[in-house]
Amino acid sequence: MLGKLTGFDDTIVAVATAPGIGAIAVIRLSGQQAFPICNSLFPAKNLDLQASHTLHFGNIVHNGKIIDEVVISLYKGPRSYTGEDVIEISCHGSPYIQQQIIAATVDKGARLAKPGEFTQRAFLNGKLDLTQAESVADLIASNSAASHQTAMQQMRGGFSKELHALREQLITFSALIELELDFSQEDVEFADRTRLYALVSNATTIIQHLIDSFRMGNVIKNGVNTAIVGKPNAGKSTLLNTLLNENRAIVSDIAGTTRDTIEEILNIDGILFRLIDTAGIRDSSDTIETIGVQKTMEKIREAGVVVYLFDVNELSAADIQQQIHGFETDNVNFLLVGNKTDVAGEEAARAKFDGLPILFISARNHDHIQELKDKLVQKVMAGDINTEDTIITNARHHAALQEVQQSLQDVKNGMDNGLPGDLLALDIRRSLHYLGEITGEVTNEDRLDYIFSKFCIGK
Ligand code: GDP
């Protein structure tokens, strides 16, 4: 695998900190020439003679000119992020200095790193598997407590461990089938079909759990589209403002003034709700309003959760029943919120809509807004997914897992129809292939070795 990659022997260099001016910037080099290159620019000490994981203070000098006073951190491979020799130069944060140091290292033989190349090398050197490498990117991009936690869990290998266990089970299955093939003349039965069924069914359950977690993973990573809908004057803009605690949307007494869809983001318990304020839902002869209504319908279909807000003083219980029916027919994940309870009182509202699953609030008075936030979280966290479980956040993993599941289904169908072992083995290999795609493992490893390590034929 390594041999096919070009440029792998190069020593790469890049600024590891954010672009722009900061107090300090870090320039990272990785590769066989990292030490010689830095040695030629760092007269204070011979870096080759220093221990790994140590810091060294001195000047970076190039063509007789001092560029900066820096601190150099040494990581000798394989005990480094990439598995190669790595040097990090902490310099002053001026973009000019950074650029000068980079140019000096390039002059001495380094090459500018491509995006993700340090992590790619870590993967190629077996420091990380593919899912862990991907989670490094997720971790860097994480913008909420929840997305940070899942990326961190994945980087530590939680997901890989689960996949590894699964792979072992499938290899066992494959091994059993192939043993039968090898010994078919002798009519040896290594595995009764009941055991094979159990193996496949167990694997299917685990994979289904992972596949199901993607909905949650997606919510955690990308946030959830949240539409606040309801008739004009229900108080949608007021609620939006209350939730966001700022006044971006237009609040007006004139019906239907909120014509645009405005997106705002709310962070509740570490989950990002992308709030879409929409024009009111109603029949209208006004063209602009009709476009607004159409947009609203589209948004509702796209939304992960829909907050239906209504004025408790205006609508009847029958209206709400009808609304519920509509949402249920369209398979919408909805939350019913009765607004303006301050007018006639909360008790009166409760009595009026007795038995209906409504959360009563006053957007204007900020009554029960915390409950509304809690309910929103519950709505998107619904299901038996536990945040401690492995959660799939990556669409590539999700797609591959669906392929694994399909292959396993084919194995099961194959067994039901009494397919010969070699055909079953094909489907199993297909599922192993897709699993291997996720972690980046080579899938056609020597299965026979595995058989003999687990089974003793002579006994
Ligand atoms: P939208 O058309 O659904 O966006 O509704 P608005 O947010 O523009 O609100 C319409 C009117 O209802 C405004 O005059 C708001 O001040 C008023 N309103 C909103 N929430 C409440 C509430 O909780 N209680 C009362 N009494 N009035 C409210």
Boltz pocket constraint, residues with backbone or C-beta under 6 A from the ligand:
constraints:
  - pocket:
      binder: B
      contacts: [[A, 230], [A, 231], [A, 232], [A, 233], [A, 234], [A, 235], [A, 236], [A, 237], [A, 238], [A, 239], [A, 250], [A, 251], [A, 252], [A, 253], [A, 254], [A, 255], [A, 256], [A, 257], [A, 258], [A, 280], [A, 339], [A, 340], [A, 341], [A, 342], [A, 343], [A, 361], [A, 362], [A, 363], [A, 364], [A, 365]]
      max_distance: 6.0
